[in-house]
């Protein structure tokens, strides 16, 4: 049975990894709901978006953990699946002896120290620490900044050879900070998983620490029974290195529910057991000591998780704010900079979904705590009037979902017109490009003195800040009309 379940899990995890990765590729922007459900099943986004439509998904993840432990880590987490792929590939270059895993004690002091350092700022409304370590958000940045860039490079090479069949796509959402963050995380994950399997999951990953603490309360846990002859086969397959055969113990908080050990055991000596069933081969004193340790970790995890949920419910904003640039423009549905900072984990799903490629990772536009969050730039294009894709793919609630009609009325900024920069005034040249491209008729052309020319007149109450006027304005280097964020 466990062999069948294991291969179902592997197939499902690979399918989820592929779908999530394709979601961040530029050519998938024609299908904004391509993986919307899977995005909401990612743990941190569902936790942060608990008040904005993700509560059901968060509850399902918690219930799964209370039933079977860290199922999320083995099946739903893209970084977890990627680590398994790297581990398997790395084993091809190892000797038979070095391919086998060995039991090692957990680094609980490190795990829960990192968890506290990440969760306390989150309770205060600062998402940057968890965004740096969250596996899903990192996978989003890796997919959009590295994998997608590689695919587009290949596409451009082919397009240069067959220009009538393919078209060249320019990279317009490049950001050095996001690119470096993606490269560093990818290298760390590859090194960790190639050497020690799921070491990242059980030392640094905040999601792994949270679910590990909650899995202590799981109704069904992996346990070793009396059939065990200590052949060590299960230990050699355990990528979490959490099986202590000599003492017949499994560190459930580190187990990622991959089922490798159960598939490998030919004596049916290890498997899921009802947690309240009497455990064989353990003294009452030993069980009590294990329970006390697990209970303390679980209480800490529950306390931190409850604090985050309570902070979401109380809508506590960032306790530390830095001044943002006046012209910083947040994507449609962001509501405010505070809402964006309080929910965004910089997964860059919105950046990948934007067909106009005007959403870019911020540097310091929102302040230090807003680094790598999405911001709009009208240098290469403008926000299409009848497009709402960025708001539809956000799994965190950082961008609230907008219908097309709501998007048309959503004011993300206001245009500012400078008469002295306008070529009609400066060069006495006919223009009117901004008026021609404004979708809301916020710009009208009025007579300019007695020259026979017309200059723009801006109604800022009608302007929605789409940037069509700024993009099309021919004045360089300083545009005669620019959009300033709300």
Order of alpha helices (4+ residues) and beta strands (2+ residues): alpha-alpha-alpha-alpha-alpha-alpha-alpha-alpha-alpha-alpha-alpha-alpha-beta-alpha-beta-beta-alpha-beta-alpha-alpha-alpha-beta-beta-alpha-alpha-beta-alpha-alpha-beta-beta-alpha-beta
